[in-house]
Amino acid sequence: MNVLEIPDIDLKKELKKCNSMEDLVGKNGLMQRLFRSIIQQFLEAEMDITFSKLGKYTGSINYKV
């Protein structure tokens, strides 16, 4: 099982920088930066599982570029 890599962010320092809701939840806001890499890791893990199962039935599948 892969280990989840948590973004290295000083949360208290970053929260002090937030002056508006946009800074917190906007396109490049704190929440987006926190969850972007975690969600990417979940999606990659799901693809690994799905394609490894498909590979068992159809032969080798290489989906990564």
N, C-alpha and C positions, 0 to 999 in steps of 0.2 A: 504494500500500500504506500502511495506517495505521501509525503509530508506537506501539509499546507504551509505555504510561505506567507507570513503576515507582513504587510508593508511596514517599513521602519519609519514611523512618523511620531514625533513628539506631540501627542494629542493636546496637551494643555497649551503648548506654544502655538499650535495651529489654530486652536479655538480662539485664542486672543486676537488673531489676525482677522477673524470673521467679523465684519462690520455690518453685513446685511444677510438676508436669506439667500441671496445669489452666491455669496461667498461660502455659504454652508451647503446648499443643495443645488446650486447651478451647474451648468455644463462642466466647468472645471473646478467645482467647489470641493470642499473637504470630503464630503460623503462620497463623491464620485471617485476621488483619488484613493480613498480607503477601500472601496469595494471593487474597483476596476480590476486589479490583479487577482483578487480572490475569485471573482466571477469567471475570469478568464481561466483560472486553474480548474474550477469546477467543470467548465465546458470542455476543456482539453481532456480531463479525466473521463468524462462521459463519452467523448469521441473515442478515446482509447479502448474503453470497455465495449462500445458498440461495434467498432471496426474489428476488434479482436474476435468477437463472437461471429461477425460476418465472415472473417477470414477462415474460420474453422469450417464453414459451409461452402465457401466459394474459392478457396485458395488464398494466397497471400494478397493483402490489400495494403498499399502504401498511400496514405492520404496526406502526409506532411510534405511540404515543399522544402 
